[in-house]
Amino acid sequence: MARPQAADYDDRRQEMLDRAAALYARHGFLGASIADLAIACGVSKSLLYHYFGSKEDILFEIMTDHVEHLRSAVAEVMAGALKDPAEQLRRLTHAFLHAYVGAADRHKVLVNDLDKLPEDRRRSVIATERELIDLVGSVLARLGPRFGTTSAQRRASTMLYFGMINWTHTWYDPAGPIDTDALAQQVVTIWLSNSDL
């Protein structure tokens, strides 16, 4: 007979994912055992298996939750009736950085441990990442030739943009002297500092 779900099942599961993300962010996927995860989550190993099938399942959920959160943030921006690509880039940058600030551990796990997933699961995460990359690339393409006149050049510009924002988890402190909106605006200023925009 299956074990019944507690009323707070989803909340406890989410809390375990958060704690697992913090553990993986500190020690890496390979550096954290199931016993380490159970201790970090404050549960027994058997209870951990009640919520997740395996250590790899936890890794996959951390990553998919993160990229889906990013996709939702981007979809909200793009659902607006914005026609100006410069304004779209401004809003996308703010959305990305706000999403990163609340999920630094998950973002670090995604960046550092994607290669630890089996190929089918890795492809699933990468497919969502590519959607985000393609969307930003289409915005940059509409900003004009300064971001490239060929698809390869525009792709390079898009990856440079993500290179600028994707590593903020390694140094940015949202409680420090620059708030997240100011940081996002600084990124936008650097990218759009051209008199015709």
N, C-alpha and C positions, 0 to 999 in steps of 0.2 A: 504494500500500500504506500502510495507516494506521501511524502511529508507535506503537510498543509503549509501554505504561505502565510507568514505573519502579516498583520495589517500594515506594518511599516517596512515590508519587504523591499519595495523600490527605493525608499530612502536609505535603508541600510546598504543596499547594493551599490547605490551611488557613492555613499561614504567610503565603502571598501574600494571602489575604483579610484577615488581621490587619494586614498592612503597608498594604494598600490602604485599609482602614478608618481607620488612623492618618493616612494622606495626605488622604483625603476629609474627615476630621474637622478637619484643620488648614486645608485650602485650599478645601474644598467640591468637589462633583462637577464643576462647571464650571471650577474653577480647577486641575484636575489633568488633564494629558494622558496619553495612552497611554505616551509616552516617560517622563513623570514616574513613572507606575506601574511601568514596567519597572525604572527606577533604584531606586525604593523597595523593590521586591521582589528586587533583585539579580539580575535575569535580562535576557535580550534581549527585544525586542518580539516576535520570532517565538516564543520559548519561552512568553511570557505568553499568546499566542494559542493555544498548545497546551493550556493549562489553561482558558482562558476565551474565549468567542466575541467578546466586545466589552467595552468600558468599562462599558456599561450592564448587561451580564450580571453584572459584578463588583458593581456597586451593588445590583442586585436580590438577589444571593446574600448580601451583607452584611446586608441588611434581613431577608430571610426567615430566615436563620440566627438572627438576634437575636430576632425575634418567636416563632420556634419554640422557642427556648431558654426564653423567658418562659412560653410555653404549657406546656412540659414541667414547669417549676418549679411552676406553678399547678396543673396536673393532679395532681402528686404530693401537694400539700397537700389538694386536694379529694377525692382517692381515700381519704384516711383516714376513719375512722368518726366524724368530728367533727359534733356536732349544734349546738354553741354557736356562733352567728354571731360573737360577740366574739372567741372563740378562732380562728375561721377568719380573721377580719380580721387578727389578730395574726400568724398564720403566713403569710398571703398577703403582708403588708407585709415581713416578714423575707425571704421568698422573692424578692420583687421587688427589694429593695435589694441583696441578695447577688448577684442576677443582673446588676444594673446596675453594681455595683462592678467586676466582672470584664470588663465590656464597655462601658466609657465611650465609646470611639471609635465603636463600632457604634451605641450609643444616640444619640450626637450626630449621626451620619450619618442615622439614621432620623428624628430630629426636624427636621433642617435640610434634607434633600434628598429627602424622599418625593415632592415635587412634580416632581422631575426624571425620575421613571419614567413610561413611557407608561401610558395609562389602564388597560389590562388588568392590567398588573403592579401598578400602584398599588392597584387594587381588591383584588387577592389579599392584599397586605400589610394593607390596611385591614380586610379581613374578619377576619383573625386578631386585629388590635387590637380590633375590636368584640366578638369573643368574650370577650376579657379584660375589657373595659369592662362588658359585660353580666353577667359572672360576679361582678365586684366589686359591681355595682349590685344583684344579687340578694341578696348578703350584707348590704349596707347596708339593703335593704328589710326584711330579717328582724330588723334591730336596732331597728326601731320608727319611729314617725312623726317623730322628731327629724331624720331624713335626708330627709324629704319625704313627703307624703301623695298626691302625684300622680306619674305617671311622669316628667313634666318636672322636677319638684323633685328626685326621686331621681337623675335623669340629671345634674342640676346638681351634686348632692352627689358623685356618682361622679367627675365631671370635676374637681371641686375636690380630691378625694383624689389623683387622678393628677397634677394640677397641683402638688401638694405634693411628690410623690416623683420625678416625671419630670425635674425640672431639677436634681437633686442632682449630675449630672455636671458642672455648671457651677461648682460651688463645693466639693463635698465631697472631702476627702482621706482615704482609708481608713487612711493611715499617720499621720494627725493624732491629736489628743487624744480623739476620739470614735470608738469602733470601730463597725462596721456594725450589730452587734446592738443597741448602745446607741442608735444613730440610729433604727433601726426601732422600738425601744421608745418613743422620744420621739414619733415619728409616731403610734403607737398610743395613747399617753397623751393626746395632743392630741385625737384623734378620739373616744376613748371616755371622756373625763373627764366622767363623769356618774354620780351616786351610784347609779343603778339598774342599772348595767352591771357 
